Amino acid sequence: MSKLSNNQGRGYEYACLYELYDEIGKYRPVRIIANSSLEAAKRAYATLTATEKKTYRISAKAMIPALFECEPRIIENDGEFLDLYIQQDEEGEKGDVRDIIVARKALRWEIGLSIKHNHFAVKHSRLSPTIDFGEKWFGYACSNSYWREIEPVFNYLSKQKERGKKFNELPHKESDIYVPILNAFMNELKAQYKKHQDIPRKMVEYLLSKYDFYKVISVDKRKLTEMQAYNTHGTLNKSAGKTRPTILVPISTLPTRIVSIGFVPRRNNTVELIFDGGWSFSFRIHNAETYATPSLKFDIQLTGVPTSIVTINCIWR
C-alpha cells in the first residue's frame, strides 16, 4: 500500500470515529479510548487537505443513521459510557478485520466496523517460499507437493532480484510466474479440501473475518457510503430492551462446499473460487514491488455473496 493510500485509509477511520463520537453523544455518554492506532489515524488525518477532511466527515456521517437503525444498543442510554476505539493492526493478522470497535462493557456487548476508502478488496495476502498459506488461512499446513511446485518459480524470482531486474522487464511473466503459482495454489486447495471438509467455512472466515462486522466503504465518485452487514455468527442486530432494530440483518450461512475453482477466462493472473450458498472470490496475483522479488501478492475480491447479506447505500447530504 502506498503512503498516500495508507493516509487516506487511516484518515477515513479517524473521520468515522469522530463522527460516531459526535452523533452517539447526542443520545448517551460516550468516550474514545486512546491508543497507538488512534494516534496513527490522527497523524494520517492531519495530512489530508481541508477538502478531503470535509469529504471524509460527510461520508462518515452518511452511514450513521443506518447503523443506529441496525444497532439500537448503540444509542440506548443506560447511564454507562459507551467506548469507541480503533483496533491495533495486529488484530487483522489474527482474522479480525474490524477497524473501529463500539463497545458497552457493562452489557458485555460490542460490534465492529471495517472501514474502506474507495476500494472493495477484502485481503492482500502474500505467497512466498516461506509463507505457509494453508496454515495461515485455514489451519492445515501446505503439503510437500505444494512446496515442490512453487520452488522453481521463486528460485527464478530470487535470481532476477540478484540481477537487479525490474518486474516489468521480465519476459513471459504469465507463463513463467503467474500460471504455475496459481496452479500450485489451486492444486493445494483441492487436495486440502479432499482431506478437510471444513475448509470452505474456514477460508471465508479468514478472507472476511472471524467476527461479525459492518463493512463501511466510502465511494467518493458516487457521493455515497456503502454499508454491508456480515452477520455469519448471529451477533449483529440485537434489540435494546424492548426497542428492536428497524433495519433487519439476517444471519448468513457460511459455505460447506467448494463448487469450482479455476482461471477466469482470458486472465492468466486471476482465479475464481466459488462456494455454495452464493459465496465467491477472485484472486488476482501480482508483484507488489517495482523490482523482482521472491514474493507475490494477491488482490482478493469478494465477487458473490448470499442474498442474506444486507447492503445499504447511504447518500451523502
ABEGO torsion letter per residue (X at the ends): XBAAAAAAAAAAAAAAAAAAAAAAAAABBBBBBBBAAAAAAAAAAAABBAAAAAAAAAAAAAAAAAAAAABAAAABBAGBBBBBBBBBAAAAAAGBABABBBBBAAAGBBBBBBBBBGBABABBBBBBAABBAAAAAAGBBBBAAAAAAAAAAAAAAAAAAAAGBBAAABBGAAAAAAAAAAAAAAAAAAAAAAABAAAAAAAAAAAABABBBBBBBBBAAAGBBBBBBBBAAGABGBBBEABBBABBBBBBBBBABBABBBBBBGBAABBBBBBBGGBBBBBBBBBABABBBBBBBBBBBBABBBAABBBBBBBBX
